[in-house]
Amino acid sequence: MVTTESLFKISYGLYLVSTEHKGKKNGYIANTVFQITSQPARFAISCHKDNLSSELIKASKRFAFSILDKDVEQSVISKFGYSSGKETDKFAGTDFFIGEYGNPILRTSSISYFECELEQSIDVGSHILFIGILKGGGEININKDPLTYTDYRNLRNGKAPKNAPTYVEAEKKAKVEDGGPDKYTKWECLVCGHIYDPALGDPESGISPGTAFEDLPDDWVCPDCGAEKADFEAMS
C-alpha cells in the first residue's frame, strides 16, 4: 500500500519558475523541475492549469527557473507559493532583473537560473508539463546550498500549495485532546503549515503578543498564505 508518508520520501528541489508576456510577469514555487536530455539540454516543469503562469508560458513560449537557496526568506515562499498572480503582482517589491531571454529572475534567494524556450506542452490532467530547450542562464549565489522539499517540510513545517502536483488535502482532527485548546495553545495552518503562537501574536497584522487564537478578529488570515481562521487546527 502506498502511503502519504512514502510519497513524501520522494526527493525534490524547490525552484521559482517565472515568465513574462506583454509586460505581465508572474512566477510560482515548484518542486517538479527536472532535466530530461543533455544534448540539447531540455528541462521539464509542471504547472497547474489554473495558474496564471500556465497562460503566460503558453503565450510567451518561454520560461525560466531559479534554484532557491536554503536560507530563502519565508516571504518569498509565501508570495510566490501561496498567492495568485491573477490578484497581485508577485514581483512588486522584490529584487529581480530581466534575463537575456526576457524572463524575470529573482536576485535574492537564488543560487542560479536557467532560461528555456518552450518546445512542447503535454496535458497531464490537472497540470501541464512544459518542456523547453535551455537557451541561457547564470549564477547568482553559487556557493549557497539548495533548499530541498524535505528541508522545507521538516525544517520549516512547510506544506505544498493547493495547486502543487504533490498537494495532499489535509484532514482536520475530529477533536482536540484533553478537552480542547487553551489560550496558550499554538494553532497550525492546514494550508501552508504556518504556526500561530499566542505568545508571539502577529505584530505585522496588529495582533499583540499574548492574544489567544480564539480572540483573533474573524477577518484575520494566515500571514503566509492568506488562509482563513477556519483552516487552522489546534496543536496538541
RALINCOR-V530822 format. One record per residue. N is the residue number from 0. RES is the residue in one small letter. SS is DSSP state (2 for helix, 1 for strand, 0 for the rest). BURIAL is + if it has 9 or more other ideal C-beta (glycine too) atoms within 8 Angstrom, else -. Layout:
n=[N;N]
res=[RES;RES]
ss=[SS;SS]
burial=[BURIAL;BURIAL]
//
This chain:
n=[0;1;2;3;4;5;6;7;8;9;10;11;12;13;14;15;16;17;18;19;20;21;22;23;24;25;26;27;28;29;30;31;32;33;34;35;36;37;38;39;40;41;42;43;44;45;46;47;48;49;50;51;52;53;54;55;56;57;58;59;60;61;62;63;64;65;66;67;68;69;70;71;72;73;74;75;76;77;78;79;80;81;82;83;84;85;86;87;88;89;90;91;92;93;94;95;96;97;98;99;100;101;102;103;104;105;106;107;108;109;110;111;112;113;114;115;116;117;118;119;120;121;122;123;124;125;126;127;128;129;130;131;132;133;134;135;136;137;138;139;140;141;142;143;144;145;146;147;148;149;150;151;152;153;154;155;156;157;158;159;160;161;162;163;164;165;166;167;168;169;170;171;172;173;174;175;176;177;178;179;180;181;182;183;184;185;186;187;188;189;190;191;192;193;194;195;196;197;198;199;200;201;202;203;204;205;206;207;208;209;210;211;212;213;214;215;216;217;218;219;220;221;222;223;224;225;226;227;228;229;230;231;232;233;234;235]
res=[m;v;t;t;e;s;l;f;k;i;s;y;g;l;y;l;v;s;t;e;h;k;g;k;k;n;g;y;i;a;n;t;v;f;q;i;t;s;q;p;a;r;f;a;i;s;c;h;k;d;n;l;s;s;e;l;i;k;a;s;k;r;f;a;f;s;i;l;d;k;d;v;e;q;s;v;i;s;k;f;g;y;s;s;g;k;e;t;d;k;f;a;g;t;d;f;f;i;g;e;y;g;n;p;i;l;r;t;s;s;i;s;y;f;e;c;e;l;e;q;s;i;d;v;g;s;h;i;l;f;i;g;i;l;k;g;g;g;e;i;n;i;n;k;d;p;l;t;y;t;d;y;r;n;l;r;n;g;k;a;p;k;n;a;p;t;y;v;e;a;e;k;k;a;k;v;e;d;g;g;p;d;k;y;t;k;w;e;c;l;v;c;g;h;i;y;d;p;a;l;g;d;p;e;s;g;i;s;p;g;t;a;f;e;d;l;p;d;d;w;v;c;p;d;c;g;a;e;k;a;d;f;e;a;m;s]
ss=[0;0;0;2;2;2;2;2;0;0;0;0;1;0;1;1;1;1;1;1;1;0;0;1;1;1;1;1;1;1;0;0;1;1;1;1;1;1;0;0;1;1;1;1;1;1;1;1;0;0;0;2;2;2;2;2;2;2;2;2;0;1;1;1;1;1;1;1;1;0;0;0;0;2;2;2;2;2;2;2;2;2;0;0;0;0;0;0;0;0;0;0;0;0;0;1;1;1;0;0;0;0;0;1;1;1;0;0;0;1;1;1;1;1;1;1;1;1;1;1;1;1;1;0;0;0;1;1;1;1;1;1;1;1;1;1;1;1;1;0;0;0;0;0;0;1;0;1;2;2;2;2;2;2;2;2;0;0;0;0;0;0;0;0;0;0;0;0;0;0;0;0;0;0;0;0;2;2;2;0;0;0;0;0;0;0;1;1;1;0;0;0;0;0;1;1;0;0;0;0;0;1;2;2;2;0;1;0;0;0;0;0;2;2;2;0;0;0;0;0;1;0;0;0;0;0;0;1;2;2;2;1;1;1;0;0]
burial=[-;-;-;-;-;-;+;+;-;-;-;+;+;+;+;+;+;+;+;+;-;-;-;-;+;+;+;+;+;+;+;+;+;-;-;-;-;-;-;-;+;+;+;+;+;+;+;+;-;-;+;+;+;+;-;+;+;+;-;+;-;+;+;+;+;+;+;+;+;-;-;+;-;-;-;+;+;+;+;+;+;+;+;-;+;-;-;-;-;+;+;-;-;+;-;+;-;-;+;-;+;-;+;+;+;+;-;-;+;+;+;+;+;+;+;+;+;+;-;-;+;-;-;-;-;-;+;+;+;+;+;+;+;+;+;+;+;-;-;+;-;-;-;+;-;+;+;+;+;+;+;+;+;-;-;+;+;+;+;+;+;-;-;+;-;+;+;-;-;-;-;-;-;-;-;+;-;-;-;-;-;-;-;-;+;+;+;+;+;+;+;+;+;+;+;+;-;+;-;-;+;+;+;-;-;-;+;-;-;-;+;+;+;-;-;+;-;-;-;+;-;+;-;+;+;-;+;-;+;-;+;+;+;+;-;-]
//
